[in-house]
Amino acid sequence: VNRMLQLNTYPKAAAFEQYKQTSILTATPSKIILMLYEGALRFMTMAAGFLKQNKYKEFGDYTMKAQRIFVELKKSLNYDHGREMALNLEQLYSYIDFQLSKATIKKDEAPLQAAMKTAKILKAGWETI
């Protein structure tokens, strides 16, 4: 029976991975940004859970994953089209990155929550596009 469960699970997992890959490849730029915000928020939520459990290594790993997303978002800003918006987003991404660094160094939930709050506001803005 275990062997049958393994065989039945693999095609579903492979199909799900294919679906995720197709979703990313066919997504609009706005949708990709929204997916990145969702991923960053998921990582920050997981980090908060690890912090509450005093699992500092995992906490650091997940805050770093969220930081990488915001570093990449900052790199992707287009200053030639909508310079003012790009500058504002750059400041917000830098703020989130700073708060995540502070949370990691101090092992403090307050800066993590500040980063999450800002990311949620950004995500809500992109959902209207």
C-alpha positions, 0 to 999 in steps of 0.5 A: 500500500505504501508503494501505491501511495508513493506512486500516486503522490509523485505524479500529483507533485510533478503536476503541481510543480509544472502548474507553478512553473507555468503560472510564473512563466505566463504571469504578467509583470504585475502578477509576478511582483504580487507573487514575490510579495506573497512569498516574502510575507510567507517567509516573514510569517514563518520567521516570526513562528521560528522566533517565537520558538527560539529557533534562531537559525531558522528565523535567520534563514527565513528573514534572509529569504524575505530580504533576498526578495526585496533586494531583487525587487529593488534591482528590478526597478525601472527609473526611466519609466516612473522615476518618482514611483521607482524612488519611493519603492526603492526607499520602501524596499530599503526600509523593509530590508533594514527592518529585517536586518534589525530583527535578525541581529536583535532577534526582535519581533517588532522590526519584523512586524514593521517590515510585514506591515509595510509589505502588506501595504505594498501587496494591497497596492499591487492587488488593485493594479 
